[in-house]
């Protein structure tokens, strides 16, 4: 039987206890003004988060899924279109594609970064697509559907390799919408621009999730879209609010995807602490690197690519028998997670796409080996030591001679 939890996988209690007085001020403000939907608190957060992401505009919405879906709709991506993304991500990425009316095309990941592999993206476009003689637009050879967009997923707090992705997209006139739901504050060094770029500032638009466990988490559901395109921002504001240009004037048919004022207010409070929290995550990750370094033969540690400054939403290692490691850690009172155990192309929900085992070998290999270790800003040195010692004892038990 496992011991009581000594190191939780994620601690959402401490940060809220630390910020309780600031968070309650937001609630009192909402109660005193009856401003529960939209209004000044949402507008303030949108300004602050746009500034944080180095973008001109931010549109607050109900969730990260809505953020991605509304971005597609505003960009004109829908029925008859193909959107390219990776099979190693949470299903919200592909749900947004399907719910916007488009078709999903998967491209495999890079084994070191776990993000979209630009070489495999190039291969898909060059070998499985062709220019339509009439429209001169790129179409998938099998389906004859127009290839319209690419969604690089910035996973586990690390950005995808954006320079080659953006270059390929420009060559084929494709829209790039970033899935930045796990990358609040992550940075990418663009050699093309010789500058560090924030996640969410590089594509036509980007989707963020503020689900409670994110680096910047709400106390419920919330999301946002960032962009530098004013017209796109205007469209997304309409889509989130039943297509209204102003009250009761519906220019398009939209959705109820608005951001609650209290959630926006809480996010504004937490945003002031995000840089400090992200730096804590980076320091914890570097400590994990050192503490687990001697186990490299048995444990694959995350690699921070030279082009990215990650914010370690998750600290993900790989081992051959992850169920045994998880059981061993649970016995020691250490919580773990798996992100994500079954690749999307093998999920029952996507059987209709006709994929089979072996279609995306890197994703399949990674998905069978990954384990997420505890990672949150308030993780103590003592807790981290228990985690790493427990991992080490597991590895040593596997290497010990049997009689």
C-alpha positions as a Markdown table, in Angstrom:
| # | Residue | x | y | z |
|---|---|---|---|---|
| 1 | Unk | 0.0 | 0.0 | 0.0 |
| 2 | Unk | 1.4 | 3.4 | -0.9 |
| 3 | Unk | 2.5 | 5.8 | 1.8 |
| 4 | Unk | 0.6 | 9.1 | 2.4 |
| 5 | Unk | 1.5 | 11.7 | -0.1 |
| 6 | Unk | 4.6 | 13.6 | 1.0 |
| 7 | Unk | 5.3 | 15.3 | -2.3 |
| 8 | Unk | 2.2 | 16.1 | -4.3 |
| 9 | Unk | 2.5 | 16.1 | -8.1 |
| 10 | Unk | 1.0 | 19.6 | -8.0 |
| 11 | Unk | 0.2 | 22.0 | -5.1 |
| 12 | Unk | -2.6 | 24.4 | -5.8 |
| 13 | Unk | -3.3 | 25.2 | -2.2 |
| 14 | Unk | -0.2 | 27.1 | -1.1 |
| 15 | Unk | -0.1 | 29.8 | -3.8 |
| 16 | Unk | -3.8 | 30.6 | -3.2 |
| 17 | Unk | -3.2 | 30.8 | 0.6 |
| 18 | Unk | -0.2 | 33.1 | 0.0 |
| 19 | Unk | -2.3 | 35.4 | -2.3 |
| 20 | Unk | -5.6 | 35.1 | -0.4 |
| 21 | Unk | -5.9 | 38.7 | 0.7 |
| 22 | Unk | -5.2 | 40.0 | -2.9 |
| 23 | Unk | -7.6 | 37.5 | -4.4 |
| 24 | Unk | -10.4 | 38.4 | -2.0 |
| 25 | Unk | -10.1 | 42.1 | -3.0 |
| 26 | Unk | -11.1 | 41.0 | -6.6 |
| 27 | Unk | -14.2 | 39.3 | -5.3 |
| 28 | Unk | -15.2 | 42.3 | -3.2 |
| 29 | Unk | -14.7 | 44.6 | -6.2 |
| 30 | Unk | -16.9 | 42.3 | -8.3 |
| 31 | Unk | -19.6 | 42.2 | -5.6 |
| 32 | Unk | -19.6 | 46.0 | -5.1 |
| 33 | Unk | -20.0 | 46.7 | -8.8 |
| 34 | Unk | -21.9 | 43.6 | -10.0 |
| 35 | Unk | -19.4 | 43.4 | -12.8 |
| 36 | Unk | -19.4 | 39.7 | -13.4 |
| 37 | Unk | -19.0 | 39.4 | -17.2 |
| 38 | Unk | -16.6 | 41.5 | -19.2 |
| 39 | Unk | -16.0 | 45.0 | -18.1 |
| 40 | Unk | -12.9 | 46.8 | -16.6 |
| 41 | Unk | -11.3 | 43.7 | -14.9 |
| 42 | Unk | -11.3 | 41.7 | -18.2 |
| 43 | Unk | -10.0 | 44.7 | -20.2 |
| 44 | Unk | -7.3 | 45.3 | -17.6 |
| 45 | Unk | -6.1 | 41.7 | -17.8 |
| 46 | Unk | -6.2 | 41.7 | -21.6 |
| 47 | Unk | -3.9 | 44.8 | -21.6 |
| 48 | Unk | -1.5 | 43.3 | -19.1 |
| 49 | Unk | -1.3 | 39.9 | -20.7 |
| 50 | Unk | -0.8 | 41.4 | -24.2 |
| 51 | Unk | 2.1 | 43.4 | -22.7 |
| 52 | Unk | 3.5 | 40.3 | -21.0 |
| 53 | Unk | 3.4 | 38.4 | -24.3 |
| 54 | Unk | 4.8 | 41.3 | -26.4 |
| 55 | Unk | 1.7 | 41.5 | -28.5 |
| 56 | Unk | -0.7 | 44.3 | -29.4 |
| 57 | Unk | -3.9 | 42.5 | -28.5 |
| 58 | Unk | -5.3 | 39.9 | -26.1 |
| 59 | Unk | -8.8 | 38.6 | -26.2 |
| 60 | Unk | -10.0 | 36.9 | -23.0 |
| 61 | Unk | -12.2 | 33.8 | -23.5 |
| 62 | Unk | -13.7 | 30.9 | -21.5 |
| 63 | Unk | -10.9 | 28.3 | -22.1 |
| 64 | Unk | -7.8 | 27.4 | -24.0 |
| 65 | Unk | -10.0 | 25.2 | -26.3 |
| 66 | Unk | -12.2 | 28.2 | -27.2 |
| 67 | Unk | -9.1 | 30.3 | -27.7 |
| 68 | Unk | -7.8 | 28.0 | -30.4 |
| 69 | Unk | -11.2 | 27.4 | -32.0 |
| 70 | Unk | -12.0 | 31.1 | -32.2 |
| 71 | Unk | -8.6 | 31.9 | -33.6 |
| 72 | Unk | -9.3 | 29.4 | -36.5 |
| 73 | Unk | -12.7 | 30.8 | -37.1 |
| 74 | Unk | -11.5 | 34.4 | -37.1 |
| 75 | Unk | -8.7 | 33.5 | -39.5 |
| 76 | Unk | -11.2 | 31.9 | -41.9 |
| 77 | Unk | -10.0 | 28.3 | -41.3 |
| 78 | Unk | -12.9 | 25.8 | -41.5 |
| 79 | Unk | -14.7 | 23.4 | -43.8 |
| 80 | Unk | -12.7 | 22.1 | -46.7 |
| 81 | Unk | -9.4 | 23.0 | -44.9 |
| 82 | Unk | -6.6 | 20.9 | -43.4 |
| 83 | Unk | -4.8 | 22.0 | -40.2 |
| 84 | Unk | -1.5 | 20.3 | -39.4 |
| 85 | Unk | -0.5 | 19.6 | -35.8 |
| 86 | Unk | 1.2 | 16.9 | -33.7 |
| 87 | Unk | -0.3 | 13.7 | -32.2 |
| 88 | Unk | 1.6 | 14.3 | -28.9 |
| 89 | Unk | -0.6 | 16.9 | -27.3 |
| 90 | Unk | -3.8 | 17.2 | -25.3 |
| 91 | Unk | -7.0 | 16.5 | -27.3 |
| 92 | Unk | -8.1 | 20.1 | -27.0 |
| 93 | Unk | -5.7 | 21.0 | -29.8 |
| 94 | Unk | -7.4 | 18.7 | -32.2 |
| 95 | Unk | -10.9 | 19.3 | -30.8 |
| 96 | Unk | -10.5 | 23.0 | -31.7 |
| 97 | Unk | -9.5 | 22.0 | -35.3 |
| 98 | Unk | -12.5 | 19.7 | -35.8 |
| 99 | Unk | -15.0 | 22.0 | -34.1 |
| 100 | Unk | -14.0 | 24.8 | -36.4 |
| 101 | Unk | -14.9 | 22.5 | -39.3 |
| 102 | Unk | -11.4 | 21.6 | -40.5 |
| 103 | Unk | -9.7 | 18.3 | -40.9 |
| 104 | Unk | -6.7 | 17.1 | -38.9 |
| 105 | Unk | -3.3 | 16.1 | -40.4 |
| 106 | Unk | -0.7 | 14.9 | -38.0 |
| 107 | Unk | 3.1 | 15.4 | -38.3 |
| 108 | Unk | 5.5 | 13.6 | -35.9 |
| 109 | Unk | 7.6 | 15.3 | -33.1 |
| 110 | Unk | 11.3 | 15.8 | -32.5 |
| 111 | Unk | 12.4 | 13.2 | -30.0 |
| 112 | Unk | 14.5 | 15.7 | -28.0 |
| 113 | Unk | 12.1 | 18.6 | -27.7 |
| 114 | Unk | 8.8 | 16.7 | -28.0 |
| 115 | Unk | 7.5 | 19.5 | -30.3 |
| 116 | Unk | 6.7 | 19.6 | -34.0 |
| 117 | Unk | 9.6 | 18.4 | -36.1 |
| 118 | Unk | 10.2 | 21.0 | -38.9 |
| 119 | Unk | 11.9 | 18.4 | -41.1 |
| 120 | Unk | 8.9 | 16.1 | -40.9 |
| 121 | Unk | 6.6 | 19.0 | -41.6 |
| 122 | Unk | 8.6 | 19.8 | -44.7 |
| 123 | Unk | 8.5 | 16.1 | -45.8 |
| 124 | Unk | 4.7 | 16.0 | -45.4 |
| 125 | Unk | 4.1 | 19.1 | -47.5 |
| 126 | Unk | 6.6 | 18.0 | -50.2 |
| 127 | Unk | 5.6 | 14.3 | -50.5 |
| 128 | Unk | 1.9 | 14.2 | -49.4 |
| 129 | Unk | 0.7 | 17.5 | -50.9 |
| 130 | Unk | 0.6 | 19.1 | -54.3 |
| 131 | Unk | -0.4 | 22.5 | -55.8 |
| 132 | Unk | -3.9 | 22.5 | -57.2 |
| 133 | Unk | -3.8 | 23.4 | -60.8 |
| 134 | Unk | -6.8 | 25.7 | -60.6 |
| 135 | Unk | -6.3 | 27.6 | -57.3 |
| 136 | Unk | -2.5 | 27.2 | -57.0 |
| 137 | Unk | -3.1 | 26.4 | -53.4 |
| 138 | Unk | -1.5 | 23.5 | -51.6 |
| 139 | Unk | -3.8 | 20.5 | -51.2 |
| 140 | Unk | -3.5 | 17.1 | -49.7 |
| 141 | Unk | -3.1 | 14.4 | -52.4 |
| 142 | Unk | -5.4 | 11.9 | -50.8 |
| 143 | Unk | -8.3 | 14.2 | -49.7 |
| 144 | Unk | -7.8 | 17.1 | -52.1 |
| 145 | Unk | -8.5 | 19.4 | -49.2 |
| 146 | Unk | -6.7 | 22.7 | -48.9 |
| 147 | Unk | -3.8 | 22.8 | -46.5 |
| 148 | Unk | -4.6 | 26.0 | -44.6 |
| 149 | Unk | -2.8 | 26.2 | -41.2 |
| 150 | Unk | -0.1 | 24.8 | -38.9 |
| 151 | Unk | -0.5 | 24.5 | -35.1 |
| 152 | Unk | 2.9 | 24.1 | -33.4 |
| 153 | Unk | 2.3 | 23.1 | -29.8 |
| 154 | Unk | 4.7 | 24.6 | -27.3 |
| 155 | Unk | 4.8 | 21.6 | -25.0 |
| 156 | Unk | 5.7 | 21.2 | -21.3 |
| 157 | Unk | 6.8 | 24.8 | -21.2 |
| 158 | Unk | 9.2 | 24.8 | -24.1 |
| 159 | Unk | 8.6 | 26.4 | -27.5 |
| 160 | Unk | 8.6 | 24.6 | -30.8 |
| 161 | Unk | 11.4 | 25.5 | -33.3 |
| 162 | Unk | 9.6 | 28.5 | -34.8 |
| 163 | Unk | 12.0 | 29.9 | -37.4 |
| 164 | Unk | 11.9 | 26.9 | -39.8 |
| 165 | Unk | 8.1 | 26.4 | -39.2 |
| 166 | Unk | 7.4 | 30.0 | -40.0 |
| 167 | Unk | 9.7 | 29.9 | -43.1 |
| 168 | Unk | 7.9 | 26.8 | -44.4 |
| 169 | Unk | 4.5 | 28.4 | -43.7 |
| 170 | Unk | 5.4 | 31.5 | -45.6 |
| 171 | Unk | 6.6 | 29.4 | -48.6 |
| 172 | Unk | 3.3 | 27.7 | -48.8 |
| 173 | Unk | 1.1 | 30.6 | -47.7 |
| 174 | Unk | -0.1 | 28.8 | -44.6 |
| 175 | Unk | -1.4 | 30.4 | -41.4 |
| 176 | Unk | 0.5 | 29.6 | -38.1 |
| 177 | Unk | -1.5 | 29.6 | -34.9 |
| 178 | Unk | 0.5 | 28.8 | -31.8 |
| 179 | Unk | -0.8 | 26.4 | -29.1 |
| 180 | Unk | 0.8 | 28.2 | -26.2 |
| 181 | Unk | -1.4 | 26.6 | -23.5 |
| 182 | Unk | 1.6 | 25.3 | -21.6 |
| 183 | Unk | 4.1 | 28.1 | -22.3 |
| 184 | Unk | 3.1 | 31.2 | -20.5 |
| 185 | Unk | 6.3 | 33.3 | -20.5 |
| 186 | Unk | 8.4 | 30.8 | -22.5 |
| 187 | Unk | 10.8 | 32.4 | -25.0 |
| 188 | Unk | 12.3 | 31.5 | -28.4 |
| 189 | Unk | 15.5 | 32.9 | -29.9 |
| 190 | Unk | 14.8 | 33.7 | -33.5 |
| 191 | Unk | 18.0 | 33.7 | -35.5 |
| 192 | Unk | 16.2 | 35.3 | -38.4 |
| 193 | Unk | 15.3 | 38.3 | -36.2 |
| 194 | Unk | 18.3 | 38.0 | -33.9 |
| 195 | Unk | 16.0 | 38.4 | -30.9 |
| 196 | Unk | 14.2 | 36.5 | -28.2 |
| 197 | Unk | 10.5 | 36.2 | -28.9 |
| 198 | Unk | 7.8 | 35.4 | -26.4 |
| 199 | Unk | 5.5 | 32.4 | -26.9 |
| 200 | Unk | 2.3 | 33.7 | -28.3 |
| 201 | Unk | 3.9 | 36.5 | -30.3 |
| 202 | Unk | 5.2 | 34.7 | -33.4 |
| 203 | Unk | 2.2 | 33.3 | -35.3 |
| 204 | Unk | -0.9 | 35.1 | -36.6 |
| 205 | Unk | -2.4 | 34.3 | -33.2 |
| 206 | Unk | -1.8 | 32.1 | -30.2 |
| 207 | Unk | -4.0 | 30.3 | -27.7 |
| 208 | Unk | -3.4 | 30.2 | -24.0 |
| 209 | Unk | -5.2 | 28.1 | -21.3 |
| 210 | Unk | -5.5 | 29.3 | -17.7 |
| 211 | Unk | -6.7 | 26.0 | -16.4 |
| 212 | Unk | -5.8 | 25.9 | -12.7 |
| 213 | Unk | -2.7 | 23.8 | -13.0 |
| 214 | Unk | -1.0 | 26.0 | -15.6 |
| 215 | Unk | 1.9 | 28.3 | -14.9 |
| 216 | Unk | -0.7 | 31.1 | -14.9 |
| 217 | Unk | -3.8 | 29.4 | -13.7 |
| 218 | Unk | -7.3 | 30.7 | -13.0 |
| 219 | Unk | -9.5 | 29.5 | -10.1 |
| 220 | Unk | -11.7 | 27.7 | -12.8 |
| 221 | Unk | -11.9 | 27.8 | -16.5 |
| 222 | Unk | -10.3 | 30.6 | -18.5 |
| 223 | Unk | -8.3 | 31.3 | -21.7 |
| 224 | Unk | -7.0 | 34.0 | -24.0 |
| 225 | Unk | -5.9 | 34.6 | -27.6 |
| 226 | Unk | -2.9 | 36.9 | -28.4 |
| 227 | Unk | -2.3 | 38.5 | -31.7 |
| 228 | Unk | -0.8 | 41.6 | -33.4 |
| 229 | Unk | -3.7 | 41.7 | -36.0 |
| 230 | Unk | -6.3 | 44.3 | -35.0 |
| 231 | Unk | -9.0 | 42.9 | -37.4 |
| 232 | Unk | -8.5 | 39.4 | -36.1 |
| 233 | Unk | -8.8 | 40.6 | -32.5 |
| 234 | Unk | -12.1 | 42.4 | -33.4 |
| 235 | Unk | -13.5 | 39.2 | -35.0 |
| 236 | Unk | -12.5 | 37.1 | -32.0 |
| 237 | Unk | -14.2 | 39.5 | -29.6 |
| 238 | Unk | -17.4 | 39.2 | -31.6 |
| 239 | Unk | -17.2 | 35.4 | -31.9 |
| 240 | Unk | -16.7 | 35.0 | -28.1 |
| 241 | Unk | -19.9 | 37.1 | -27.4 |
| 242 | Unk | -22.6 | 35.6 | -29.7 |
| 243 | Unk | -21.3 | 37.5 | -32.7 |
| 244 | Unk | -22.2 | 40.9 | -31.3 |
| 245 | Unk | -20.6 | 44.0 | -32.6 |
| 246 | Unk | -22.6 | 45.8 | -29.9 |
| 247 | Unk | -25.4 | 44.6 | -27.7 |
| 248 | Unk | -28.2 | 42.8 | -29.7 |
| 249 | Unk | -26.5 | 43.6 | -33.0 |
| 250 | Unk | -25.2 | 40.2 | -34.3 |
| 251 | Unk | -22.9 | 40.5 | -37.3 |
| 252 | Unk | -22.1 | 36.8 | -37.3 |
| 253 | Unk | -23.3 | 33.7 | -35.4 |
| 254 | Unk | -20.9 | 33.3 | -32.5 |
| 255 | Unk | -20.5 | 31.5 | -29.2 |
| 256 | Unk | -20.8 | 32.1 | -25.5 |
| 257 | Unk | -17.1 | 32.0 | -24.8 |
| 258 | Unk | -16.6 | 35.0 | -22.6 |
| 259 | Unk | -14.1 | 35.4 | -19.8 |
| 260 | Unk | -15.6 | 36.0 | -16.3 |
| 261 | Unk | -14.6 | 39.2 | -14.6 |
| 262 | Unk | -13.6 | 37.5 | -11.3 |
| 263 | Unk | -11.4 | 35.1 | -13.2 |
| 264 | Unk | -9.8 | 37.9 | -15.1 |
| 265 | Unk | -9.2 | 39.8 | -11.8 |
| 266 | Unk | -7.6 | 36.8 | -10.2 |
| 267 | Unk | -5.4 | 36.3 | -13.3 |
| 268 | Unk | -4.2 | 39.9 | -13.1 |
| 269 | Unk | -3.2 | 39.3 | -9.5 |
| 270 | Unk | -1.3 | 36.2 | -10.3 |
| 271 | Unk | 0.3 | 37.7 | -13.5 |
| 272 | Unk | 2.3 | 40.0 | -11.2 |
| 273 | Unk | 3.9 | 36.9 | -9.7 |
| 274 | Unk | 4.4 | 34.8 | -12.9 |
| 275 | Unk | 7.9 | 35.8 | -13.8 |
| 276 | Unk | 9.1 | 34.9 | -10.2 |
| 277 | Unk | 7.2 | 31.6 | -10.4 |
| 278 | Unk | 8.6 | 30.8 | -13.8 |
| 279 | Unk | 12.1 | 31.5 | -12.6 |
| 280 | Unk | 11.5 | 29.1 | -9.6 |
| 281 | Unk | 10.4 | 26.4 | -12.0 |
| 282 | Unk | 13.6 | 26.9 | -14.0 |
| 283 | Unk | 15.8 | 26.7 | -10.9 |
| 284 | Unk | 13.9 | 23.5 | -9.8 |
| 285 | Unk | 14.4 | 22.0 | -13.3 |
| 286 | Unk | 18.2 | 22.7 | -13.2 |
| 287 | Unk | 18.3 | 21.2 | -9.7 |
| 288 | Unk | 16.5 | 18.1 | -11.1 |
| 289 | Unk | 19.1 | 18.0 | -13.9 |
| 290 | Unk | 22.0 | 17.9 | -11.4 |
| 291 | Unk | 20.3 | 15.5 | -8.9 |
| 292 | Unk | 19.4 | 13.0 | -11.6 |
| 293 | Unk | 22.5 | 13.4 | -13.8 |
| 294 | Unk | 24.1 | 10.2 | -12.7 |
| 295 | Unk | 21.0 | 8.2 | -13.7 |
| 296 | Unk | 21.1 | 9.4 | -17.4 |
| 297 | Unk | 21.7 | 5.9 | -18.6 |
| 298 | Unk | 18.4 | 4.7 | -17.2 |
| 299 | Unk | 16.5 | 8.0 | -17.1 |
| 300 | Unk | 16.1 | 10.3 | -20.1 |
| 301 | Unk | 16.1 | 13.9 | -18.8 |
| 302 | Unk | 14.3 | 16.7 | -20.6 |
| 303 | Unk | 16.5 | 18.7 | -22.9 |
| 304 | Unk | 16.1 | 22.5 | -23.2 |
| 305 | Unk | 17.0 | 23.3 | -26.8 |
| 306 | Unk | 19.4 | 26.2 | -27.3 |
| 307 | Unk | 16.7 | 28.2 | -29.1 |
| 308 | Unk | 14.3 | 28.2 | -26.2 |
| 309 | Unk | 14.1 | 29.5 | -22.6 |
| 310 | Unk | 11.6 | 27.1 | -21.1 |
| 311 | Unk | 9.3 | 27.7 | -18.2 |
| 312 | Unk | 8.9 | 24.0 | -17.2 |
| 313 | Unk | 5.2 | 23.7 | -16.9 |
| 314 | Unk | 6.0 | 20.0 | -16.5 |
| 315 | Unk | 9.3 | 18.2 | -15.7 |
| 316 | Unk | 9.0 | 15.1 | -17.9 |
| 317 | Unk | 11.5 | 12.2 | -17.8 |
| 318 | Unk | 11.5 | 8.9 | -19.7 |
| 319 | Unk | 12.1 | 5.4 | -18.5 |
| 320 | Unk | 11.6 | 1.9 | -19.9 |
| 321 | Unk | 9.0 | 0.7 | -17.3 |
| 322 | Unk | 7.2 | 3.8 | -16.2 |
| 323 | Unk | 4.4 | 2.0 | -14.4 |
| 324 | Unk | 6.9 | 0.3 | -12.2 |
| 325 | Unk | 8.6 | 3.7 | -11.5 |
| 326 | Unk | 5.2 | 5.3 | -10.7 |
| 327 | Unk | 4.4 | 2.5 | -8.3 |
| 328 | Unk | 7.7 | 2.9 | -6.6 |
| 329 | Unk | 7.3 | 6.6 | -6.2 |
| 330 | Unk | 3.8 | 6.2 | -5.0 |
| 331 | Unk | 5.1 | 3.8 | -2.3 |
| 332 | Unk | 7.5 | 6.6 | -1.3 |
| 333 | Unk | 4.6 | 9.1 | -1.1 |
| 334 | Unk | 5.6 | 10.9 | -4.4 |
| 335 | Unk | 2.9 | 12.0 | -6.9 |
| 336 | Unk | 3.5 | 11.7 | -10.6 |
| 337 | Unk | 1.5 | 12.2 | -13.9 |
| 338 | Unk | 1.6 | 11.1 | -17.5 |
| 339 | Unk | 1.3 | 13.7 | -20.3 |
| 340 | Unk | 0.1 | 11.9 | -22.5 |
| 341 | Unk | -0.1 | 8.1 | -22.4 |
| 342 | Unk | -2.0 | 7.5 | -25.7 |
| 343 | Unk | -1.1 | 9.4 | -28.8 |
| 344 | Unk | -4.0 | 11.2 | -30.4 |
| 345 | Unk | -3.8 | 9.3 | -33.7 |
| 346 | Unk | -4.5 | 6.0 | -31.7 |
| 347 | Unk | -7.3 | 7.4 | -29.7 |
| 348 | Unk | -10.8 | 5.9 | -30.2 |
| 349 | Unk | -12.1 | 9.4 | -31.0 |
| 350 | Unk | -9.9 | 9.6 | -34.1 |
| 351 | Unk | -10.4 | 6.0 | -35.5 |
| 352 | Unk | -12.1 | 7.6 | -38.5 |
| 353 | Unk | -8.8 | 9.1 | -39.6 |
| 354 | Unk | -7.5 | 5.6 | -40.3 |
| 355 | Unk | -4.2 | 5.7 | -38.5 |
| 356 | Unk | -2.4 | 2.7 | -37.1 |
| 357 | Unk | 0.4 | 1.8 | -34.8 |
| 358 | Unk | 3.7 | 2.8 | -36.3 |
| 359 | Unk | 2.4 | 5.8 | -38.3 |
| 360 | Unk | 4.1 | 8.3 | -35.9 |
| 361 | Unk | 6.9 | 6.3 | -34.3 |
| 362 | Unk | 8.6 | 9.0 | -32.3 |
| 363 | Unk | 5.4 | 10.0 | -30.6 |
| 364 | Unk | 4.5 | 6.4 | -29.9 |
| 365 | Unk | 7.9 | 5.7 | -28.4 |
| 366 | Unk | 7.8 | 8.9 | -26.2 |
| 367 | Unk | 4.2 | 8.2 | -25.1 |
| 368 | Unk | 5.1 | 4.8 | -23.8 |
| 369 | Unk | 8.0 | 6.1 | -21.7 |
| 370 | Unk | 7.1 | 9.5 | -20.3 |
| 371 | Unk | 6.6 | 10.3 | -16.6 |
| 372 | Unk | 6.0 | 13.8 | -15.2 |
| 373 | Unk | 7.7 | 14.4 | -11.8 |
| 374 | Unk | 6.4 | 16.9 | -9.2 |
| 375 | Unk | 6.9 | 20.5 | -10.5 |
| 376 | Unk | 5.5 | 23.6 | -8.9 |
| 377 | Unk | 7.1 | 26.9 | -7.7 |
| 378 | Unk | 6.6 | 26.1 | -4.0 |
| 379 | Unk | 8.4 | 22.7 | -4.3 |
| 380 | Unk | 11.0 | 22.6 | -1.5 |
| 381 | Unk | 14.5 | 21.4 | -1.6 |
| 382 | Unk | 13.6 | 18.6 | 0.8 |
| 383 | Unk | 10.7 | 17.5 | -1.3 |
| 384 | Unk | 12.8 | 17.5 | -4.4 |
| 385 | Unk | 15.5 | 15.5 | -2.7 |
| 386 | Unk | 12.9 | 12.9 | -1.7 |
| 387 | Unk | 11.7 | 12.7 | -5.3 |
| 388 | Unk | 15.2 | 12.2 | -6.8 |
| 389 | Unk | 16.3 | 9.8 | -4.1 |
| 390 | Unk | 13.2 | 7.7 | -4.8 |
| 391 | Unk | 13.9 | 7.7 | -8.5 |
| 392 | Unk | 17.5 | 6.7 | -7.8 |
| 393 | Unk | 16.4 | 3.9 | -5.5 |
| 394 | Unk | 14.1 | 2.6 | -8.2 |
| 395 | Unk | 16.9 | 2.6 | -10.8 |
| 396 | Unk | 19.3 | 1.0 | -8.4 |
| 397 | Unk | 16.8 | -1.7 | -7.6 |
| 398 | Unk | 16.4 | -2.5 | -11.3 |
| 399 | Unk | 20.2 | -2.7 | -11.7 |
| 400 | Unk | 20.8 | -4.8 | -8.6 |
| 401 | Unk | 21.9 | -8.4 | -9.4 |
| 402 | Unk | 19.2 | -11.1 | -8.7 |
| 403 | Unk | 19.9 | -14.5 | -7.2 |
